[in-house]
Amino acid sequence: MHAPVSDSEATPTGASGPLAPIQRVISALNSIIVVFAAIALVAACVILSYSVAGRALFKAANYWQDEAAVFLLVGATFMTASYVQEHRGHVSIEAFVGLMSPLANRIRLWLVDVASFLFCAFFTWKSWTLTHEAFEDGQVSNSMWSPPLAIPYGLMAAGMTLLCIQMLLQILAPLTGARR
């Protein structure tokens, strides 16, 4: 077992290397997105609370509330993935950390980053093709409200793109001499 990462160790990737300007831009964008995502989460809570109260008290139809909340939650989840990755906040299994040398752990982390990046790059590509298809075909949800599906697909694709950029910065950082 090992101790949790301290705040001083959780600095953004590449902050001291040649990738610093790109990382600063991504960090600023991530910080702005987190604020909007927090607002989206509060809005989803308000919408769902309104839905429950409206149904229980007034027998009001709720054909748009669930989808609006899901769209907000999808946007908040995918758009903040880069911020979470920047701070290494994603869940990781660290059973081997204590058994491996520091060099072996750095190599292991780098290989995991590369494998994760490859998966996320594929997911990003498929998300953009799904967004394009939904936009071109005018696809809408199956509900009475029928919002365009390009909205959640686009948020998913944009969030995954930011995540891939963040992961790529983390992969390149050790190769440029930057601190991991």
Secondary structure, DSSP 8 states (H G I E B T S, - for coil): ------GGG---TTTTSTTHHHHHHHHHHHHHHHHHHHHHHHHHHHHHHHHHHHHHHH----TTHHHHHHHHHHHHHHHTHHHHHHTT-S----TTGGGS-HHHHHHHHHHHHHHHHHHHHHHHHHHHHHHHHHHHHT-B-SSSS--BTHHHHHHHHHHHHHHHHHHHHHHHTGGGT---
